Amino acid sequence: MKIESGGRAFDFCFLTTTFRGDLDRFAILRESLQLFGHAGVPHYALVNTEDVPLLAAMKLPDVVPVASGDLLPPIYDTERRRYQNDPLGPRWAKFRRSLNKRFGWSPNARYYGWQIQQLLKLQAPATLPHDIFVTVDSDNVITGPIDLREYVPDGQVVVFESQCPAPRPLDATSWYGNACRLLDVPIPPGIDKNYVNQPVIFEKRAMLQLHAWLEARYNRPWHESVLDQRLAAWSEFTIYGVFVAHHLRMQGFTKRITNDRTMWISRVQERRNAAQLIRRAFQDPNIQLLVLQADDHGRWPLDRFLPFLEREFAAVRRGTSRTAHDAGRTSIPGHPYAAAALTGVSR
């Protein structure tokens, strides 16, 4: 989708990593995008190679599945499957992640699915044919109108950043500290920065420059240097944000406060109060997006929240929601709930 801002033209798309365990959440994300007028914007779903048929069978309009094997070298699919199909079962696999975090043992655990999803997000903008990638995770729900021009105000691409005091030096578990170390950026004393927003806006040009810098600095493929960081101690969003802020010096970019229009439901108490919080997310004009964070332990499946989401979706459709008028105003001409055939993408 082409958008003009500040004398510049941008080609937009949505980008989401998902897998068979989160396809129900991805379908809810897609429904919310349709409700608020963005059905016709191409939406690339980055999925494990073996999950492509499952996603295609859902026939979600305007969704383009992209297999992990079409973005990363074959070893990533091979080692990920080997790890997730550990013959001793998922509990042992989880224990191996702990061993890798603490001692660096069991190197195969680095290919944990969540880590591979992060690499896929960093690779896709360099491969797919668009300029701007609105990256939303599959546990997101759009709750209010979003004008995509908000992400390129006056022709400047948004980078979400916030900072807070760091009471002690950033250790090896710090996403910001590790991004600075990886990118040869001095860590400012007493400061921790956060680039983990929903959504994150990736720009192709900046991503290509990030890849080129990493490969020149470490003399190997960029993804190998990223994956070699300590398991779960790095963030794709933080690496990108630090690179843009320090190496590109924000030229062509502008900053917004992280999660300034996003509500997160991630803690136990928030999940227990989900009915009230979901309603607030749809009623508060300052909130555009809800992160209904997936629960790794399976205690809070999507089914527990569906009645609350369906109530709000129905209000938007009836025009009784506070967002209904604006949702109609921002819809894409010629693409009301447009249907498109699902196709595969290869390199």
Buried (B, 14 or more C-beta within 10 A) or exposed (E): BEBEBEEBEBBBBBBBBBBEEBBBBBBBBBBBBBBBBBBBBBBBBBBBBBBBEBBBEBEBBBBBBBBBBBBBEEEBBEBBBEBBEBEEEEEEBEBBBBEBBEEEEBEBBBBBBEBBBBBBBBBBBBBBEBBBBBBBBBBBBBBBBBEBBEBBEEBBBBBBBBEEEBEEEBEEEBBBBBBBBBBEBEBEEEEBBBBBBBBBBBBBEBBEBBBEBBBEEBEEBBBBBBBEBBBBBBBBBBBBBBBBBBBBEBEBBBBBEBBEBBBBBEEEEBBEEBEEBBBBBBBBEEBBBBBBBBBEEEEBEBEEBEEBBEEBBEBBEEEEBEBBEBBBEBBBEEBEEEEBEBEEBEE
